[in-house]
Amino acid sequence: MMTTELKRTGLAGVEELYQRRGQRARELSEQGAKVIGYFCCYVPVEFFTALEMLPYRIQGGVNEPITEADAYLETIMCPFIRSAFDLALKNRYDFLDGLVVPHTCDTVQRIYDIWKYYRKPAYSHFINVPHMLQPSSYEFFKQELLTFRKSLEEFAGRKMTDEALTEAVRLHNENRALVRQLYDLRKPDPPLTSGVEILKTMVTGMGLPVLEYNELLRSVIREIRERGGGPGKKPARILIYGSVIDDISFIQLIEDSGANVVMDDLSTGLRGFWHDVEPTPDPLDGIVNRYLDKIYCPRTYRPQAETQEKDLDNRFGYVYKSAADFQVNGVILYVIRFCDTYELDAPDFKSYFQKKGFPVLYLEDDYSAGTLGQLKTRVQAFIEMIA
Ligand code: SF4
């Protein structure tokens, strides 16, 4: 396993890592580690850990105007993907040795070929993740992951043993449990930590080796418990549902408008941490089940239930349960413009939560700090309404 000295601990460590995103990956790359960039929650990060590589979740930059990518990509596509590719064109991801892309949505699928063609990573792989859950999907996905495993072994120049994979599963399950412990600190009213602190920690961890991330999480949890206090009581307790938020500015805006952001179901938030990989005799089976069936993103169609009510419960019941557990009194549905995946899901999500008695604010965003002012008025009006 990649064992390296962790120089940054606690919330000060998070702050430093957040402000200099990519810096730790760059340091490890300079020390000879192979760093592999990936998108979304569907890439089994356990594979990289088992081969002592560093998985690095690729992010965009809401504060950086898109100036290069528009020469290659249409402007009517996901601005998060355009932004991430723009950063790649500006050499911000020059520490990446490889790129792994799962078929989350068609936009992310297309960026795979474009990135490969123009950035020429030393290693690249595309994972075909079934969109439907039926018995054959599991066998198909297992074959896909076997192909991925083989190709990654060839790049690493060595085999991934089942023992190493089992140990990687253990470490990443520990990581998921620590993230859930961190989230539990938001349950009291007032919460012990802010949404801004949580997002900084989550975004930071996506670029660290799992051992370092686990140590960082332990130190952050300890510090928050010991310091007492926190962001203070505010009249609104908000849950955010959506895809990618990898910059604190939007969360900051909500918290500055008189609310505590106490829960999320975001691709860059808790979505990848709700469920562990179950230990199975062949560790790959647990990985297949967890990545295919236990990540609730609207890109996957689950078998329809007999009634619409039951169907909505199957899709969103876990978010509703967490909203109740965390005493939420308002829900923000945050969708990045041109994201068909979430736009198609939004009406069902909104009506489901409204029927459950929650006020819902549906926002479509350009993934740019420049449009925050437009969102501010709507967020403030929403918080005034529920407070
Ligand atoms: S935000 Fe939507 S369109 Fe963009 S990568 Fe995620 S799922 Fe795809």
Residues whose N, C-alpha, C, O or C-beta is under 5 A from the ligand:
A	BS01	SF4	C78 F80 C105 T107 V108 S243 I336 F338 C339 T341
